[in-house]
């Protein structure tokens, strides 16, 4: 097998992850769903949005919902800081913004190195899996399961009201 063909086969079995921090815990999203990382900016509140939505922000003419990852994971709430980062990511239905304390970079791991969440605790819907690093664990977040169906519906209505 030629070297370039071998390299592409190896890439098929690896997952690139964007690692971010909330308090002292590290999480990750697959790079494939992350559009970019930017500094936090001022939010516009969305009336009638689900409690998991902090507000909305205009990104290049598109109104995107800002989701409260801290609330979803039961972490201590705190005010938005200019040092925070916005992780702009895509679900199958929409682009969203996640507020994170810090985007820490990109890692690449083979599928064999990822422990599925069902192997740890069945029913962890928002966690796709876990990967070990030399200095601790990183929880891989499943963005498609972040919002419940009711939250997604309420968000659609709130964004429609804001846009119109």
C-alpha positions in Angstrom: 0.0 0.0 0.0 1.4 3.4 -0.9 2.2 5.8 1.9 -0.6 8.4 1.1 -3.2 5.6 0.8 -2.1 4.2 4.2 -2.3 7.7 5.8 -5.9 8.1 4.5 -6.8 4.7 6.0 -5.4 5.7 9.3 -7.3 9.0 9.3 -10.5 7.1 8.8 -10.1 5.5 12.2 -9.1 8.7 14.1 -11.3 11.4 15.5 -10.2 15.0 15.8 -11.6 16.7 18.9 -11.8 20.4 19.9 -11.1 20.4 23.7 -12.6 23.1 25.9 -12.8 23.7 29.6 -15.6 24.5 32.0 -14.3 25.1 35.5 -11.7 22.4 36.0 -13.4 19.7 33.7 -12.4 19.3 30.1 -14.9 18.4 27.4 -14.6 18.0 23.6 -16.6 18.2 20.5 -15.7 16.5 17.2 -13.9 19.0 15.0 -16.4 18.1 12.2 -19.2 20.0 14.0 -17.1 23.0 15.1 -17.1 26.0 12.8 -14.9 28.2 14.8 -13.9 29.6 18.2 -14.2 33.3 19.0 -14.1 35.6 22.0 -17.3 36.0 23.9 -19.5 39.0 23.1 -22.6 40.7 24.4 -25.8 38.6 24.1 -29.4 39.7 23.3 -31.9 38.0 25.5 -34.6 35.9 23.7 -38.0 36.1 25.4 -39.8 32.8 25.6 -36.6 30.8 24.9 -36.0 27.7 27.0 -34.0 28.2 30.2 -31.0 26.4 28.5 -30.7 29.3 26.1 -28.7 32.3 27.4 -29.7 34.5 24.5 -28.7 35.1 20.9 -25.8 36.7 19.1 -25.4 38.0 15.5 -22.7 36.1 13.6 -22.1 37.6 10.2 -25.8 38.4 9.7 -27.1 35.2 11.2 -28.9 35.2 14.6 -27.6 32.2 16.5 -28.8 30.9 19.9 -26.3 30.8 22.7 -26.6 27.7 24.8 -25.8 27.4 28.5 -23.5 24.3 28.7 -23.0 25.0 32.4 -26.7 24.6 33.2 -27.0 21.4 31.1 -24.1 19.8 33.0 -25.2 21.0 36.4 -22.2 23.3 36.9 -22.0 26.4 39.0 -23.5 29.4 37.1 -21.4 32.5 36.6 -21.6 35.7 34.6 -20.3 35.9 31.1 -16.7 37.2 30.9 -14.8 38.8 28.1 -12.2 36.1 28.6 -14.7 33.4 27.8 -14.9 31.8 24.4 -17.9 31.1 22.1 -17.7 27.8 20.3 -19.8 28.0 17.1 -20.9 24.6 16.1 -23.5 22.9 13.9 -26.1 20.4 14.7 -28.2 18.7 12.0 -30.9 21.4 12.4 -29.0 24.6 13.2 -25.8 26.4 14.1 -25.5 27.1 17.8 -23.1 28.9 20.1 -21.7 27.3 23.3 -20.2 29.5 26.0 -17.0 27.8 27.3 -14.4 29.1 29.8 -11.6 28.3 27.4 -11.0 26.5 24.1 -7.8 24.5 24.7 -7.0 23.1 21.4 -7.2 20.1 19.1 -6.4 16.5 19.8 -6.6 13.5 17.6 -7.4 10.0 18.9 -8.0 6.6 17.4 -11.5 5.2 17.8 -9.9 2.5 19.9 -8.9 5.1 22.5 -12.4 6.4 23.0 -14.5 4.7 25.7 -18.2 4.8 24.9 -20.4 6.4 27.5 -22.6 3.3 27.8 -19.5 1.4 29.0 -19.2 3.9 31.9 -22.7 4.7 32.9 -25.7 3.8 30.6 -28.0 6.7 30.0 -25.5 9.6 29.7 -27.3 11.1 26.7 -25.2 14.2 26.2 -21.9 12.4 26.5 -20.7 10.4 23.5 -17.7 9.0 25.1 -14.5 9.6 27.1 -10.9 9.8 26.2 -7.9 9.6 28.5 -5.1 12.1 28.4 -1.9 12.0 30.5 -3.4 14.5 32.9 -7.0 13.3 33.1 -10.2 12.6 31.2 -12.0 14.5 28.5 -15.7 14.0 28.1 -16.8 14.0 24.4 -20.1 15.9 24.1 -22.9 14.8 21.7 -24.2 18.1 20.4 -27.1 16.5 18.7 -28.6 15.5 22.0 -28.0 18.8 23.8 -31.5 20.1 23.4 -34.6 18.1 24.2 -37.4 18.1 21.5 -39.4 20.5 23.6 -36.4 22.8 24.1 -35.6 22.7 20.3 -39.3 23.6 19.5 -39.3 26.5 22.0 -36.0 27.7 20.7 -37.3 27.7 17.1 -40.3 29.8 18.1 -38.1 32.3 20.1 -35.6 32.7 17.3 -38.4 33.2 14.8 -39.9 35.9 17.0 -36.6 37.7 17.3 -35.8 37.5 13.6 -39.3 38.8 12.6 
